[in-house]
Amino acid sequence: MDHGPAAELGQDNASDIKARIGLILFVIYGLVYLGFVALNTLSPKIMSESSLFGLNLAVVYGFGLIVLPIVMGLIYNAVCARYEKRLNTEGKDTP
């Protein structure tokens, strides 16, 4: 007894731009993470210095590495939803 998907899936005209946006965000996060690794490797004493709210830079940077992908995911979702709506409904009669 087979059943198909709950919704009919068609061609996604926005898939190319969504992939490009995803790659751009991945590279941005990779560069931020590379900065974290570079600081720890090349100048670890900087990471122990006090920065925001009396916390050392390692803790602040670490929390940033946790929060950044969440924010990037929300941005990705909002931008991609806009592109999907525009590119997947062009030429269709919408009421």
N, CA and C atoms as an extended XYZ file, in Angstrom:
285
Properties=species:S:1:pos:R:3:atomname:S:1:resname:S:1:resid:I:1 pbc="F F F"
N         0.856       -1.175        0.000 N   MET     1
C         0.000        0.000        0.000 CA  MET     1
C         0.900        1.235        0.000 C   MET     1
N         1.063        1.851       -1.165 N   ASP     2
C         1.882        3.046       -1.303 CA  ASP     2
C         1.032        4.301       -1.246 C   ASP     2
N         1.637        5.333       -0.780 N   HIS     3
C         1.002        6.638       -0.862 CA  HIS     3
C         2.065        7.646       -1.245 C   HIS     3
N         1.641        8.650       -1.962 N   GLY     4
C         2.560        9.678       -2.432 CA  GLY     4
C         2.734       10.760       -1.393 C   GLY     4
N         3.454       11.790       -1.759 N   PRO     5
C         3.637       12.910       -0.826 CA  PRO     5
C         2.317       13.625       -0.554 C   PRO     5
N         2.253       14.298        0.566 N   ALA     6
C         1.030       14.989        0.966 CA  ALA     6
C         0.703       16.132        0.016 C   ALA     6
N         1.727       16.731       -0.571 N   ALA     7
C         1.514       17.841       -1.496 CA  ALA     7
C         2.149       17.477       -2.835 C   ALA     7
N         1.542       17.966       -3.894 N   GLU     8
C         2.097       17.713       -5.215 CA  GLU     8
C         3.374       18.547       -5.377 C   GLU     8
N         4.436       17.871       -5.731 N   LEU     9
C         5.710       18.550       -5.899 CA  LEU     9
C         5.942       18.818       -7.380 C   LEU     9
N         6.268       20.041       -7.681 N   GLY    10
C         6.564       20.418       -9.062 CA  GLY    10
C         7.992       20.901       -9.169 C   GLY    10
N         8.298       21.512      -10.284 N   GLN    11
C         9.638       22.046      -10.481 CA  GLN    11
C         9.810       23.315       -9.656 C   GLN    11
N        10.957       23.421       -9.013 N   ASP    12
C        11.270       24.601       -8.217 CA  ASP    12
C        12.134       25.526       -9.062 C   ASP    12
N        11.556       26.598       -9.550 N   ASN    13
C        12.278       27.543      -10.399 CA  ASN    13
C        13.306       28.362       -9.621 C   ASN    13
N        13.228       28.328       -8.311 N   ALA    14
C        14.136       29.110       -7.476 CA  ALA    14
C        15.295       28.278       -6.940 C   ALA    14
N        15.429       27.032       -7.365 N   SER    15
C        16.442       26.158       -6.771 CA  SER    15
C        17.863       26.646       -7.033 C   SER    15
N        18.127       27.224       -8.198 N   ASP    16
C        19.485       27.712       -8.486 CA  ASP    16
C        19.885       28.854       -7.552 C   ASP    16
N        18.992       29.810       -7.387 N   ILE    17
C        19.320       30.952       -6.523 CA  ILE    17
C        19.387       30.526       -5.062 C   ILE    17
N        18.551       29.554       -4.665 N   LYS    18
C        18.605       29.069       -3.284 CA  LYS    18
C        19.926       28.365       -3.011 C   LYS    18
N        20.415       27.616       -3.977 N   ALA    19
C        21.708       26.951       -3.814 CA  ALA    19
C        22.825       27.983       -3.717 C   ALA    19
N        22.764       29.018       -4.547 N   ARG    20
C        23.784       30.067       -4.520 CA  ARG    20
C        23.786       30.805       -3.186 C   ARG    20
N        22.602       31.121       -2.684 N   ILE    21
C        22.501       31.805       -1.388 CA  ILE    21
C        23.042       30.909       -0.279 C   ILE    21
N        22.705       29.630       -0.319 N   GLY    22
C        23.206       28.692        0.678 CA  GLY    22
C        24.721       28.603        0.663 C   GLY    22
N        25.304       28.566       -0.518 N   LEU    23
C        26.763       28.513       -0.620 CA  LEU    23
C        27.415       29.793       -0.099 C   LEU    23
N        26.812       30.933       -0.398 N   ILE    24
C        27.352       32.204        0.092 CA  ILE    24
C        27.329       32.237        1.616 C   ILE    24
N        26.216       31.835        2.209 N   LEU    25
C        26.118       31.828        3.671 CA  LEU    25
C        27.085       30.816        4.280 C   LEU    25
N        27.269       29.679        3.615 N   PHE    26
C        28.225       28.680        4.089 CA  PHE    26
C        29.644       29.236        4.091 C   PHE    26
N        30.010       29.942        3.025 N   VAL    27
C        31.349       30.528        2.944 CA  VAL    27
C        31.534       31.588        4.025 C   VAL    27
N        30.517       32.406        4.245 N   ILE    28
C        30.608       33.435        5.292 CA  ILE    28
C        30.829       32.779        6.648 C   ILE    28
N        30.050       31.743        6.961 N   TYR    29
C        30.221       31.068        8.247 CA  TYR    29
C        31.589       30.397        8.325 C   TYR    29
N        32.020       29.801        7.224 N   GLY    30
C        33.335       29.175        7.201 CA  GLY    30
C        34.449       30.163        7.488 C   GLY    30
N        34.343       31.370        6.935 N   LEU    31
C        35.354       32.395        7.187 CA  LEU    31
C        35.334       32.854        8.643 C   LEU    31
N        34.143       32.985        9.219 N   VAL    32
C        34.044       33.373       10.630 CA  VAL    32
C        34.660       32.281       11.506 C   VAL    32
N        34.366       31.034       11.190 N   TYR    33
C        34.935       29.923       11.957 CA  TYR    33
C        36.446       29.845       11.765 C   TYR    33
N        36.908       30.082       10.540 N   LEU    34
C        38.343       30.103       10.271 CA  LEU    34
C        39.027       31.180       11.109 C   LEU    34
N        38.381       32.323       11.278 N   GLY    35
C        38.919       33.377       12.131 CA  GLY    35
C        39.053       32.916       13.577 C   GLY    35
N        38.060       32.162       14.046 N   PHE    36
C        38.100       31.620       15.411 CA  PHE    36
C        39.277       30.667       15.576 C   PHE    36
N        39.432       29.765       14.624 N   VAL    37
C        40.528       28.794       14.680 CA  VAL    37
C        41.879       29.503       14.569 C   VAL    37
N        41.965       30.481       13.675 N   ALA    38
C        43.219       31.218       13.494 CA  ALA    38
C        43.604       31.972       14.766 C   ALA    38
N        42.625       32.623       15.395 N   LEU    39
C        42.920       33.324       16.648 CA  LEU    39
C        43.415       32.364       17.723 C   LEU    39
N        42.767       31.224       17.833 N   ASN    40
C        43.178       30.240       18.834 CA  ASN    40
C        44.551       29.661       18.542 C   ASN    40
N        44.879       29.529       17.276 N   THR    41
C        46.156       28.931       16.899 CA  THR    41
C        47.291       29.935       16.967 C   THR    41
N        47.079       31.107       16.389 N   LEU    42
C        48.158       32.069       16.241 CA  LEU    42
C        48.339       32.984       17.448 C   LEU    42
N        47.253       33.267       18.140 N   SER    43
C        47.344       34.198       19.271 CA  SER    43
C        46.346       33.809       20.368 C   SER    43
N        46.593       32.704       21.043 N   PRO    44
C        45.624       32.233       22.038 CA  PRO    44
C        45.442       33.160       23.238 C   PRO    44
N        46.415       33.990       23.536 N   LYS    45
C        46.276       34.902       24.685 CA  LYS    45
C        45.163       35.924       24.457 C   LYS    45
N        44.925       36.286       23.204 N   ILE    46
C        43.845       37.235       22.893 CA  ILE    46
C        42.502       36.663       23.327 C   ILE    46
N        42.339       35.354       23.193 N   MET    47
C        41.061       34.732       23.536 CA  MET    47
C        40.760       34.811       25.031 C   MET    47
N        41.757       35.007       25.858 N   SER    48
C        41.515       35.083       27.306 CA  SER    48
C        41.234       36.502       27.778 C   SER    48
N        41.379       37.466       26.891 N   GLU    49
C        41.140       38.858       27.277 CA  GLU    49
C        39.648       39.127       27.430 C   GLU    49
N        39.327       39.980       28.372 N   SER    50
C        37.940       40.344       28.648 CA  SER    50
C        37.399       41.209       27.520 C   SER    50
N        36.152       40.935       27.106 N   SER    51
C        35.586       41.725       26.010 CA  SER    51
C        34.183       42.222       26.345 C   SER    51
N        33.182       41.451       26.129 N   LEU    52
C        31.789       41.881       26.266 CA  LEU    52
C        31.211       41.386       27.597 C   LEU    52
N        30.656       42.279       28.378 N   PHE    53
C        30.047       41.959       29.680 CA  PHE    53
C        31.020       41.253       30.611 C   PHE    53
N        32.313       41.504       30.458 N   GLY    54
C        33.310       40.892       31.314 CA  GLY    54
C        33.672       39.463       30.938 C   GLY    54
N        33.056       38.940       29.876 N   LEU    55
C        33.373       37.586       29.418 CA  LEU    55
C        34.603       37.627       28.537 C   LEU    55
N        35.349       36.533       28.530 N   ASN    56
C        36.519       36.535       27.665 CA  ASN    56
C        36.094       36.337       26.202 C   ASN    56
N        36.991       36.661       25.301 N   LEU    57
C        36.682       36.624       23.870 CA  LEU    57
C        36.327       35.225       23.390 C   LEU    57
N        36.916       34.199       23.983 N   ALA    58
C        36.617       32.824       23.576 CA  ALA    58
C        35.136       32.496       23.797 C   ALA    58
N        34.595       32.919       24.929 N   VAL    59
C        33.184       32.645       25.226 CA  VAL    59
C        32.282       33.449       24.296 C   VAL    59
N        32.587       34.721       24.115 N   VAL    60
C        31.768       35.577       23.249 CA  VAL    60
C        31.803       35.057       21.813 C   VAL    60
N        32.993       34.752       21.317 N   TYR    61
C        33.154       34.238       19.959 CA  TYR    61
C        32.433       32.896       19.821 C   TYR    61
N        32.542       32.039       20.841 N   GLY    62
C        31.875       30.740       20.818 CA  GLY    62
C        30.364       30.872       20.738 C   GLY    62
N        29.804       31.760       21.561 N   PHE    63
C        28.364       31.989       21.483 CA  PHE    63
C        27.975       32.576       20.129 C   PHE    63
N        28.839       33.429       19.600 N   GLY    64
C        28.593       33.965       18.258 CA  GLY    64
C        28.548       32.869       17.217 C   GLY    64
N        29.428       31.868       17.354 N   LEU    65
C        29.434       30.746       16.417 CA  LEU    65
C        28.192       29.871       16.555 C   LEU    65
N        27.533       29.950       17.680 N   ILE    66
C        26.279       29.218       17.872 CA  ILE    66
C        25.093       30.021       17.334 C   ILE    66
N        25.075       31.314       17.618 N   VAL    67
C        23.941       32.162       17.243 CA  VAL    67
C        23.962       32.510       15.748 C   VAL    67
N        25.141       32.685       15.178 N   LEU    68
C        25.255       33.094       13.781 CA  LEU    68
C        24.529       32.161       12.815 C   LEU    68
N        24.679       30.838       12.898 N   PRO    69
C        23.953       29.998       11.943 CA  PRO    69
C        22.436       30.031       12.133 C   PRO    69
N        21.992       30.288       13.351 N   ILE    70
C        20.547       30.414       13.568 CA  ILE    70
C        20.033       31.651       12.841 C   ILE    70
N        20.738       32.760       13.002 N   VAL    71
C        20.357       34.000       12.313 CA  VAL    71
C        20.466       33.817       10.806 C   VAL    71
N        21.539       33.165       10.356 N   MET    72
C        21.708       32.937        8.923 CA  MET    72
C        20.598       32.045        8.366 C   MET    72
N        20.166       31.062        9.152 N   GLY    73
C        19.064       30.202        8.722 CA  GLY    73
C        17.769       30.970        8.571 C   GLY    73
N        17.513       31.883        9.486 N   LEU    74
C        16.306       32.711        9.379 CA  LEU    74
C        16.376       33.630        8.158 C   LEU    74
N        17.550       34.189        7.915 N   ILE    75
C        17.735       35.030        6.730 CA  ILE    75
C        17.555       34.202        5.466 C   ILE    75
N        18.173       33.018        5.435 N   TYR    76
C        18.057       32.125        4.274 CA  TYR    76
C        16.594       31.791        4.000 C   TYR    76
N        15.866       31.449        5.048 N   ASN    77
C        14.462       31.089        4.884 CA  ASN    77
C        13.645       32.255        4.336 C   ASN    77
N        13.854       33.446        4.863 N   ALA    78
C        13.086       34.613        4.422 CA  ALA    78
C        13.402       34.956        2.968 C   ALA    78
N        14.684       34.957        2.618 N   VAL    79
C        15.076       35.315        1.251 CA  VAL    79
C        14.594       34.256        0.260 C   VAL    79
N        14.776       32.982        0.605 N   CYS    80
C        14.363       31.912       -0.303 CA  CYS    80
C        12.850       31.861       -0.475 C   CYS    80
N        12.119       32.116        0.591 N   ALA    81
C        10.658       32.132        0.484 CA  ALA    81
C        10.212       33.225       -0.480 C   ALA    81
N        10.880       34.364       -0.422 N   ARG    82
C        10.549       35.465       -1.338 CA  ARG    82
C        10.832       35.063       -2.787 C   ARG    82
N        11.993       34.446       -3.022 N   TYR    83
C        12.327       34.004       -4.378 CA  TYR    83
C        11.387       32.903       -4.855 C   TYR    83
N        11.039       31.954       -3.988 N   GLU    84
C        10.115       30.889       -4.365 CA  GLU    84
C         8.764       31.459       -4.765 C   GLU    84
N         8.295       32.391       -3.970 N   LYS    85
C         6.982       32.978       -4.261 CA  LYS    85
C         7.010       33.704       -5.600 C   LYS    85
N         8.079       34.454       -5.849 N   ARG    86
C         8.164       35.225       -7.085 CA  ARG    86
C         8.409       34.340       -8.302 C   ARG    86
N         9.346       33.412       -8.211 N   LEU    87
C         9.733       32.634       -9.385 CA  LEU    87
C         8.820       31.450       -9.666 C   LEU    87
N         8.195       30.893       -8.643 N   ASN    88
C         7.331       29.730       -8.854 CA  ASN    88
C         5.891       30.101       -9.169 C   ASN    88
N         5.536       31.371       -9.034 N   THR    89
C         4.166       31.776       -9.362 CA  THR    89
C         4.106       32.684      -10.583 C   THR    89
N         5.279       32.992      -11.191 N   GLU    90
C         5.264       33.830      -12.399 CA  GLU    90
C         4.536       33.091      -13.522 C   GLU    90
N         3.665       33.801      -14.179 N   GLY    91
C         2.946       33.248      -15.310 CA  GLY    91
C         1.736       32.419      -14.930 C   GLY    91
N         1.489       32.218      -13.659 N   LYS    92
C         0.311       31.481      -13.211 CA  LYS    92
C        -0.797       32.461      -12.873 C   LYS    92
N        -1.999       32.048      -13.095 N   ASP    93
C        -3.141       32.874      -12.685 CA  ASP    93
C        -3.363       32.676      -11.214 C   ASP    93
N        -3.121       33.708      -10.453 N   THR    94
C        -3.393       33.645       -9.016 CA  THR    94
C        -4.588       34.521       -8.715 C   THR    94
N        -5.524       34.006       -7.953 N   PRO    95
C        -6.722       34.795       -7.642 CA  PRO    95
C        -6.468       35.930       -6.705 C   PRO    95
